Amino acid sequence: MTPRKNSLHRREGGASLVVVLVFLVLLALLAINAFLGSTTNLRIVGNMQARSEGEAAAQVAIEQTISSDTFARNPTLAASAPIVVNTGSVSYTVRITPAPTCYRVRIVKNSELNPGTASDAACIRSGTVSMPGVQMPTPGEAGKLADNSLCADTEWNIRAEVVDARSGAKVAVNQGAALRMVQSDAINLCK
């Protein structure tokens, strides 16, 4: 009986070893899967951060472009040069492309202006306008024309593109903007 008992113990020891090895392989696969999952999540968060920073840089560039004095006189020139936006440790180069486009012009009426505001006061036109060689409108039309101010409200579409060299993220932001300008400039720019 003794030799038979030893062979039975040997077989049981081998089965235990196989079971332990299977569990070790399963645990290793779980660990690898967890590592790969966390790496993927880290990449997703990094891409989201790069996109958010790109959007913020594009918005800053659009605001700088719209706020420049050149934009009211020559929007294409104001948007022609790339704008570098620093967000701490990273610099983004933003391009306004295509050139800003004006899609609507509306002449501002004198009755819509507040004479107490300096910007509105500069737009107020007084009296009727007479131009030599131009037929005068009927009395009803003359009152409507006389209510036109010297300014016009314009509406623009501005698109900014950012490419992040580090991550390869490309972001494009479209922004609508309203700008009040001299009526003649508005009509010339918004053809």
VOGU-3710 file (C-alpha; in Angstrom, 3 decimals, decimal comma):
1> mtprknslhr> 0,000/0,000/0,000  2,723/2,397/0,541  3,887/2,670/-3,094  0,331/3,283/-4,242  -0,188/6,056/-1,708  2,922/7,936/-2,886  1,809/7,909/-6,519  -1,618/9,297/-5,515  0,061/12,200/-3,668  2,201/12,949/-6,700
11> reggaslvvv> -0,847/13,226/-8,964  -2,626/15,516/-6,501  0,451/17,744/-6,239  0,555/18,118/-10,033  -3,133/19,076/-10,229  -2,657/21,755/-7,574  0,270/23,163/-9,497  -1,821/23,403/-12,698  -4,678/25,135/-10,862  -2,284/27,643/-9,278
21> lvflvllall> -0,652/28,360/-12,664  -4,076/28,961/-14,270  -4,967/31,430/-11,515  -1,621/33,209/-11,894  -2,190/33,573/-15,638  -5,711/34,940/-15,003  -4,402/37,437/-12,451  -1,661/38,534/-14,862  -4,262/39,062/-17,622  -6,426/41,128/-15,245
31> ainaflgstt> -3,430/43,255/-14,265  -2,470/43,846/-17,919  -6,078/44,734/-18,781  -6,261/47,213/-15,884  -2,984/48,806/-16,962  -4,108/49,167/-20,579  -7,474/50,569/-19,477  -5,858/53,199/-17,276  -3,431/54,166/-20,062  -6,340/54,602/-22,470
41> nlrivgnmqa> -8,230/56,741/-19,962  -5,123/58,864/-19,434  -4,870/59,437/-23,199  -8,546/60,398/-23,378  -8,148/62,930/-20,577  -5,005/64,331/-22,212  -6,807/64,734/-25,549  -9,743/66,439/-23,859  -7,359/68,833/-22,114  -5,544/69,622/-25,381
51> rsegeaaaqv> -8,885/70,282/-27,086  -10,089/72,552/-24,264  -6,832/74,507/-24,299  -7,046/74,804/-28,096  -10,614/76,111/-27,898  -9,591/78,634/-25,240  -6,621/79,785/-27,355  -8,873/80,165/-30,414  -11,368/82,190/-28,392  -8,595/84,493/-27,112
61> aieqtissdt> -7,348/85,017/-30,684  -10,855/85,821/-31,929  -11,344/88,338/-29,112  -7,984/89,981/-29,889  -8,859/90,185/-33,586  -12,307/91,677/-33,010  -10,980/94,146/-30,417  -8,230/95,532/-32,636  -8,744/98,972/-34,181  -7,737/97,533/-37,545
71> farnptlaas> -10,707/95,150/-37,629  -13,232/97,980/-38,088  -11,251/99,403/-41,013  -9,814/96,271/-42,653  -10,940/92,920/-41,201  -8,867/90,893/-43,664  -5,680/92,685/-42,600  -6,551/92,330/-38,896  -6,920/88,559/-39,337  -3,977/87,965/-41,684
81> apivvntgsv> -1,175/87,408/-39,156  -1,111/84,316/-36,922  -1,685/85,024/-33,245  0,412/83,329/-30,572  -1,488/82,582/-27,375  0,414/81,481/-24,266  -1,400/79,291/-21,747  1,338/78,981/-19,177  3,743/76,290/-20,333  2,312/75,880/-23,849
91> sytvritpap> 2,137/78,346/-26,748  -0,535/77,932/-29,407  -0,399/79,477/-32,863  -3,876/80,477/-33,999  -4,834/81,374/-37,543  -8,008/83,204/-38,479  -8,992/81,342/-41,629  -10,778/82,054/-43,875  -10,886/85,833/-43,635  -13,764/87,169/-41,499
101> tcyrvrivkn> -16,980/87,495/-43,472  -19,716/90,042/-42,951  -23,145/88,575/-43,518  -25,490/91,341/-42,385  -25,601/95,163/-42,212  -28,321/97,190/-40,527  -28,365/100,974/-40,472  -28,853/102,203/-36,909  -31,679/104,683/-36,406  -31,089/107,879/-34,398
111> selnpgtasd> -34,065/106,931/-32,236  -32,197/103,763/-31,134  -29,176/105,687/-29,847  -28,507/107,032/-26,379  -27,003/110,553/-26,653  -25,547/110,176/-23,145  -23,203/107,410/-24,313  -20,069/108,657/-26,083  -20,061/105,874/-28,687  -23,733/106,462/-29,522
121> aacirsgtvs> -23,360/110,269/-29,560  -20,746/109,973/-32,317  -23,324/108,210/-34,500  -26,163/110,720/-34,184  -26,991/112,584/-37,388  -29,001/115,760/-37,080  -31,411/117,303/-39,573  -32,147/116,188/-43,067  -29,374/115,297/-45,403  -29,310/117,071/-48,720
131> mpgvqmptpg> -27,009/116,076/-51,522  -26,585/118,187/-54,647  -27,853/116,489/-57,790  -29,913/113,925/-55,863  -33,682/114,046/-56,097  -35,195/114,732/-52,694  -37,475/112,043/-51,321  -41,123/112,577/-50,609  -41,912/114,160/-47,199  -42,772/110,753/-45,673
141> eagkladnsl> -39,526/109,174/-46,919  -37,459/112,178/-45,852  -38,428/111,599/-42,219  -37,347/107,958/-42,436  -34,008/108,850/-44,035  -33,400/111,629/-41,514  -33,746/109,075/-38,717  -30,793/107,088/-40,104  -27,674/107,610/-38,018  -24,087/107,738/-39,228
151> cadtewnira> -23,463/104,191/-37,967  -24,457/100,682/-38,916  -24,468/97,415/-37,004  -22,619/94,637/-38,804  -22,580/90,926/-38,076  -19,503/88,827/-38,806  -18,465/85,196/-38,833  -14,917/84,597/-37,649  -13,261/81,164/-37,710  -10,067/80,390/-35,804
161> evvdarsgak> -7,947/77,248/-36,252  -5,459/75,888/-33,734  -3,118/72,943/-34,248  -1,335/71,627/-31,157  2,112/70,417/-32,218  2,490/68,245/-29,093  -0,676/66,193/-29,345  -1,658/66,800/-32,966  -5,060/68,085/-31,824  -6,740/70,372/-34,347
171> vavnqgaalr> -9,503/72,672/-33,157  -11,643/75,072/-35,180  -13,922/77,606/-33,501  -16,578/79,668/-35,304  -17,692/82,833/-33,581  -20,332/85,333/-34,538  -19,615/88,949/-33,694  -21,549/92,189/-33,950  -19,656/95,388/-34,576  -20,932/98,951/-34,895
181> mvqsdainlc> -19,027/101,012/-37,420  -19,387/104,031/-39,671  -22,183/103,434/-42,169  -20,036/103,962/-45,285  -17,350/101,551/-44,024  -19,994/98,949/-43,172  -21,518/99,134/-46,632  -18,088/98,880/-48,304  -16,916/95,965/-46,144  -20,138/93,972/-46,292
191> k> -20,713/93,667/-49,993
//
